[in-house]
Amino acid sequence: MAITYIWNIDLLETKPTDGDLIDVVAVAHWSVTGTDEATGIKVTNRGTASFGAASADNFTAFNSLTQQTKLSKLYKKE
């Protein structure tokens, strides 16, 4: 039984400023859909992730975020 998972960042909530940084992501709303290859049954789960204070060391401007960048930052372990 193979299950394929597709992750998405559905919505980002931003703060206008955080220190010297602007348009800082504060909350990410995500979803993941798993599809059973054998039966075609799909199940979707949704959640949110909140972020602490932004750091200029690893900051990516809001307009430069891609889907892959958003997902990698969501699951980055510090």
N, C-alpha and C positions, 0 to 999 in steps of 0.2 A: 504494500500500500504506500504509494508516494503522494505526498502533500506538497503543493507549491504555495509559498508565502509571498505576498506582495505588500510591502510597507509603503506608506504615504505620510507625508506631513500635510495635513489638511488646512491648517490655519496657524499663523504665527501672530501672537500679540506682542507689541513692542512698547517700550518706554521711550518717550521723546529724548531723554538724556540719562546717562549714568556716568557721573563724573565728567570727564572730557569727551566721552563717546556719545554719539547720537544714533537714534533709531536702533536701540538695543533690544534684542529679543528677550522677553521675560517669560513667556509661556508658549509651548508648542502643543498643538492638538494633533494627535496622530491616529492612524488606523492601520490595521493589518488584516488582510484577507487570506484565509487558507482555503485552497481548493483541493479536494480529493480527486486525484487523476482518474481513479477507477469509476467513481460514482458521479462525479461532476458537482457534488455537494459543496457549497461555499459557506463559510462562516466568517463574519467580520467582528473584530473587537476594536474598541476605540478607547483612547485614554488621553491624559495630559501629562506634561512634564514641566515643572517650574524650574527656573534657573536662578542662581544666586547673583551676586555682583559680577559685572563684566570685568574682564581683564584685557588691557590693551595688548598684552603679549600674544593672545591668540584670537583677537577680535577680527571678524569678517564683516564688512559693511553689508547692511541689509540688502541693498540692490545687487550685491555680488553673490548672494546665497543661491546655490543650486539645490535640487532635490537631494543629490548625493551628499553635499556639504551639510545640509540640514540633518539628515539621518546620522551621519558620522558624528556631528556635534551632540546630537541627542544621546548617543550611546557611548560617548567618550568617558573613559574611566580616569579620574584624577587621583 
